[in-house]
Amino acid sequence: MLSPEQAILGALAVPALGAALIALSGRAPNLREGITLATAAALFGCVLSLVPAVSAGARPALTLFTVLPGLALAFEVEPLGMLFALVASGLWIVNSLYSIGYMRGNDEQHQTRFFVCFAIALASTMGIALAGNLFTLFVFYELLTLVTYPLVTHHGTEEARDGGRVYLGLLMGTSIVLLLPALIFTWYATGTTNFAPGGILAGRVSDGALAGLLLLYMFGIGKAALMPVHRWLPSAMVAPTPVSALLHAVAVVKAGVFCVVKVIVYVFGVEYLSAQGSLGWLVAVAGFTILAASVVALQADNLKRRLAYSTVSQLSYVVLAAALLTPLSVIGASLHIAAHALSKITLFFAAGAIYTAAHKTEVSQLDGIGYRMPWTMAAFAVGALSLIGVPPMIGFVSKWFIVMGALGSQQYLAAAVLLGSTLLNAAYFLPIVYRAFFRTADDHDHPPGEAPLTMVIAMMATAAGTVAAFCFPDALLALARGVAGVEKP
């Protein structure tokens, strides 16, 4: 058994070591992919070994070195980071399995580079999830942006390079121009960048400085895709589908909303922000993003573009929930990180399977495809119903807590936004399912057939996980309650 400190170090070192071994085995594809799967499983094992200690109330910590007083590369595992690390490491296993089938099925170039960057991206994600202070979080946040750039531009086309420029420019620009000054000011005002229950800013900054600092953080965390700093996300859809799954479900966008919740809970403090007045402006921005992105998704015919704007909308569920500043809404925000990850990765897996097996990319091309690819479209239906908020899928549970938090704090407009978004979700997801199963195929030249088996297995695993998380939510709920500081009744 690993000690908690060894498990933290392992969570950081295992994917980095795996990346090196993958690079060395590039001439032997079977060995390379075996190392990828073994690395993913070993990482999940390291993360899983931390759960008992964190669930028992411990906060395992590890400091690697100190740069300046109050500024150290340090790690500490609390419930929110534990939840994020579990989701990311667990989904890397199925994403790796899916990627093997996708990359081979589409005869993609530079497969070794792809798997190497993927592994380093997961090492960066673990650094974000387990960060014990803002400095450590910022270092790994930037590393995640840089290492995913080659994945976004994987195809090397002019379109891919254009998408990569938008991706890198917006994410690096927001973090350097907005997030870094916020971090420096926090360190200057408090003498520390450590995360702490209840926050570190109470009594340290004026009301005006507090408002400005919050603004810098919320828009400086560009990976959360609040409008108007969201354009990087649809631009990144030029990447291969496994990368889209990484961006939308496993790492990048989840790192964004994770950072938003982490900053609100452990830097500002929910009670301190509540005492200063409601975050009406942030609720309004998040609400606008939810509805506006849903409208764009409704109009998109390209399947990946529709899913991309759905992600922009769903991410702001987490931001809005955190901004409501109630225990129930914070629980809902934490749960929605996991719910969206399981649901959206299933949808992107389905989109990639459709492209691989049928070479279709547009919603208008999907008439009757449910008869050709029943497993794929059944999984798609599960992911879609979860994001709409239909039981028995985990998306219902997270939305329930967010809505109850809004109603409990008498934020009726926020509750109305959530209801309106649910209707829009149904409007842009259900027609896809209807086309697939209730319309006649207009393409009779291709026989029925699913994508490669590894892709189907991965897709069915995440769809099953979406249902299983609804039926057995105790572990996720316990961690989410820990974030909100609420004991199980």
N, C-alpha and C positions, 0 to 999 in steps of 0.2 A: 504493500500500500504506500502511496505517495503521501508525504506530509503536505499540508496546504501550501507551504512556501515552494516546495518542489513542484506541486501541481501548477501553480502560477507560472513558474519558470518554464515548465513543460509546455503550457499553453502558448507561450511566446516562442519557444525554441523549436518545438516539433514541426510546425509548418515551415519555418525558416530552413531547418535541416532538410525537410522533405523537398523544398524547392531546389536545394543544391543537388540532391540525389536524382530528382527528375531531370535536371539539366544534364547530369552526367550519363543518364540512361536514354538520351534522346534517339540514339540509333537503334534502340530495341523497344518498339512501341508497347509490346505486351508488358515488359518489365516496367516501363515508364508509367503505364496506367495502373499496374499493380501497386507501385510505390505511391501513386496518388491516392488510391483507395485506402491503403494501409496508413498513410499519413493522416487522412481525414478521420479514420477510426481512432487512431492514437490520440489525436487532438480532442475528439469527443470524450474519450476516456479520461483525459486530464481534467477537462472541464467538469465532467460528471462527478469526479472524486471530490470536488469542492462543495457540492450541494449539501451534504449532511452538515458540515460545519456552518455554512451560511444559514441553513434552515434552523439550526440550533441557536442562532443569534450571534455567532462569531463573525469577525470581519478579518479574514486572513489578509496579511499585508507583506509586502516585499519592497525594499528600497534598493535600487541598483547603485546609484551614485547621486551626489548632490552637486549641482552646478553653482548655485549661489545660496545664501541663507534664505530659506523659505521657497526654494526652487530646486526640486529634486525629481529625478526620473523614478517614480515610485508607483506601486500598484496596491490596490486594496479592493477586496471583493465584497460588495454590498448587494442587496436583493435585485436592484435594477440591472446592474452589471452582470449578475449571475444569470438573470433571465435572458439578456441579450446574448451572452456568450453561449448559453445552451442552444438558443435558436440558431445562431450563426454556425456553430460547430456541427450541430446535428444535421442541418440542411446542406452543409458542405458534402456530407457523405452521399446523399441522393443526387446532389448537383454534379458531383464527380462522376457518378454512375451514368447520369444522363449525358454529360459532356462527352463521354467515351463514344456512346452511340451516335451523338450528333456530329462530332468532329469526323468520325469515320464515315458516317452515312452521307455527309455532304462533301467528303474528300477535301476538308479544309487544309490550307497551308499553315506552316509555322505552328504545328500542334504542340511541340515541346515548349516553345515560348509561351503559348497560351496556358499550359498547365503550371509552368513556373510562376508566371504572374498571378495566377489564381491562388497559388499557395502563399505567396508573399502578401497578397491582399487579405487572406485570412489571418496571417500573422499580425498585420496592421489592425484588423478588426478586433482581434483579441486584446491588442494594446489599448484600443479605445474602450472596450467593454470593461477591462480590469483596471483602467487608469485610476490612480489614487488622488490625482490633482489635475488642475487645468493645464499645467505645463505638459505633463505626460500625454494628456488627451490631445492637445494641440499637435504635438510631434507626430503621433500616430495618425491623426486626422489628415495631416498634410501628406504623410507617406501613403495613405490609402488613395488619395487623389492621384498622386504621381504614378503609382504602380498600376492603377486601373486605366490610365491613359493608353498604354499599348493595347489593352484589351478592347477599348472603344474603337481604336483605329486599326484593328486587327486585319481587316481586308485590304488596307493600303490604297483604296480608291480615293478619288478626289472628294467624293461625298463623305467617306470615312474621315479623311483629314479635316474637312470642314466641321463635321460633328465633333471631332476631337478638340479642335480649337475652341469651340463654344464651351465644351465640357471643361477643359482645363482653365480657360480664361475666366469663366464665371466662378468656378469653385475656388481657384487660387486667388482671384481678385477679391471675393467677399471675405475669405478667411484672413488675408493679409491686410486689407484696408479696414475691415470692421472687427473681425474676431480678435486679431492680435492686439490692437489697441485696447479692447475691452479686457483682455487678459492682463495686459501690463497695468492698466488702471486698477484692476482688482488687486493685483499684487502690491501696488503702491499704497492703496488705501487700507489694506488689511495686513500686509506683511506676510501673507501666505497665499498659496493657490490650492490648498487642500480642500477636498470635499468634506462636508460635515453635515450631519442631520440638523435640520433647522437653519442651515445656511451660514455664511461667514460675513455677511454685509451689514447685519443689523447694528445700527448705531455708528457705523463707520463712514457712511456717505450721506449727503443731503438728498432731499426728495427729488430735486432737479437732476442731480447726478445719477440717482437711482433709475429714473425714467430713461435718461439718455443711455445709460449702461445696458439696460434691458433691451433697448432698441438695437444697439450694436450687436449684442449676443444673438438676438432672434434673426436678424438678417445676415449677420456674419456667419451663422451656421447655414451656409448655402445648401448643404446636402438635404436639409429639411424641405427645400423646394417651395417655400412660401412665395406667392406672387409678390413682386415681379421678378424674383431671382430664381425662377423655375425652368428657364428655357434650356438649361444644360441637359435636363432629363429627357425630353423628347428628342433632342439632338443626338443623344447617345444611343438611340435606337438603331443606328447604322451598324452596331456591333452584332456579332453572332448571338443567337438566342440564349445560350448558356450564360453569356456575359450580361444580357438583359436581366436574366434571373438573378445573377449576382448583384447587379445594380439595384434592382427593385425589391428583392426579397431577403437576400442574405447579408449584404454588407453595407453598401454605400448609403442608400436612402435610410436604412435602419440606423446607421451611424448618425445621420442627421437628426432624426426625431429622438433617438436615444440621448443625444447631446442636449437637445432642447429640454427634455424632461429632467435630465441630470442637473443642468444649470438652474432650472426653476426650483427644484427640490433641495439640492445640496449646495448651491452658491447663494441664491437669493433667499430661499426658505419660503415655504407655502404660507406659514402664519405671518411672517414679516410682510410679504407682498399683500396678503389679505388686509393687514392693518393699515397699509398705505393706500388702500382703495383697490377696486377691481381692475383687472387688466382688460378694460373694455376695448381698447384699440387693438390688442392682440386677438381677442375673441372675434372682432370685426374682420380683421385681415384674414384670419384662419377661415372664418365663415365664408368670406368672399372667395377665397381660393377653393374651398370645397365645392361651391356652386358653379363658379366660372369654369373650373377644370372639368366638372361633370358635363357642362354644356358643350365644351369642345370635344370631349370624348364621345358624346352623343352624335356629333356631326362627322366623326372620323370614320372613313371606310377602311383604311389600313388597320389591320388587326393589332399590330404592335403599337401603333400610334394611339389607338383607342385604349389599350392597356396602359400606355405611358401616362396619358392624362388621367386615367383612373387612379394611377399611383399618386400623382400630384394631389388629387382630391383626398384620397385616403390618408396620406401623410398628415394633412391638416386636421384630420380627426384627432390625431394624437396631440398636435399643438393646441387645438381648441380645448381638448379635455384638460390638458395641463394648465391652461390659462384660466379655467373655471375655478381652480384653487380650492376644490373640495376633496375630501378623502375618496369618495366614490369615483369622481372624475379622474383622479390620479391613478386609481386602480384600473379604470377603464383605459387610460392612456397607456399604461404598462402592458395590459393584456392585448391591446390592439397592435402593439409591436409584433407580438407572436402571431396573432390572428391574421394580420395582413401578410406576414411573411409566408405562412403556410398556404394561404389562399392564393396570393399573387404568384408564388413560384409555380403552383399547379397550373395557373392560367398561362404563364409563359412557357412552361413545359409543353402544354397542349399546342400553343401557337408554333413552337419549334417543330413539334411532331407533324403538324399539318404541312408545314413548309417542306420538311424532309420527305414525307411520304407522298404528298399530293402537289407540292410546289405551288401552293396557293397562299397569298398574303393579304387578300382583301376580304372584308366581311361579305361583300356582295357575291363572292365566289363560293360561298360555303353551303349553298343549297344541297341538301341531301348527303352531306359529308358524314353525318352521323351513322349512315348505313355502311359507308366504306370504312370508317374508323370509329366503331362504337365505344371502345375503351377510352380513346382519346377524348371524345366529346362528352362521355359520362364524367370523366375527371374534370373537364372544363365546366360542366354544369355544377359540380360540387363546389369548385372554387368560386364561381360566379354567385351562387346562392349564399355562400358564406359572406362575401363582400356586400351583398344586398342586406344581409342580416337575418337570414332565415334559419331557424333551428332544423335539424340538429347539427349545426356547424358552429365552430368557435367564433365566427364573426358576430353571431347573435349575442354571445356573452359579453364581448367587449363593448359592443354598441349599447347594450342594456345598461351597463355601468355608466357609460358616458351620458346617456339620456337621463338616467336617474340622478346623476350629479348635476346636470343642468336644471332639472326640475326642482331638485332639493335646494339649489341656490337661487331659485326664482329667475333663472336666466332663460326665460321662455322663448326669446328670439333665437338663442342658440339651439334649443330643442327643436324649434321650427326648421332651422337650417338642416339639422340632422334628419328630420322627417323628409324635407324636400330632397335632400341628397339621396336618401334611400329610394325614393321614387325615381330619381334620375338614374341611379344605379340599375334599377330594374329595367328602365327604358333603354339603356345601352347594352345590357348583358343578355336579357331574355330573348330579344330578337335573334341573337346569334344561335342560341339553343333551339329556338323555333325553326330557324332556317335549316339547321343541321338535321333535325329529326322529323320535321313536318312539311318539308318541301321536297319536290322531286329533283333529283340531281340533273343538272344540265350537261354533265360531262360523263358520257357512257364509254369513253375510250379507255379508262383506267379501271382495272379490276379492284375489288375491295382489298385493303391491306393497311396494316398499321406501320408505324415507324419501327426502327430496330428495337429488339426486345429490351435492351437496357434502358432505353428511353421510356418505354411503356411501364416497366417495373418502377422506375423512379417516379413517374407521374402518378401511378396508382398509390404508391407509398405516401406521397404528400397529400393526395386526396383523402386517403384513409386517415392520415394524421389530422386533417381538418375536422373530421367527424370525431375521432378519438379524443381530441382536445376538448370537445364539447361534452362528451360523455364522462370523461375523467379529468376535470379541470383543477383538481385539488392542488397539484404541485405548482402550476402556473399561478393560481389564485393566492397561494401562500406567499410566493415571491412578490406578487403585485401588492398584497396587503402590507408586506414588509416595506415596500417603497413608500406607501402612504402612511406608515406607522400605525396601522390598524390591526388589532388582534382579531383572530377568528372568534365570532360570537359563539 
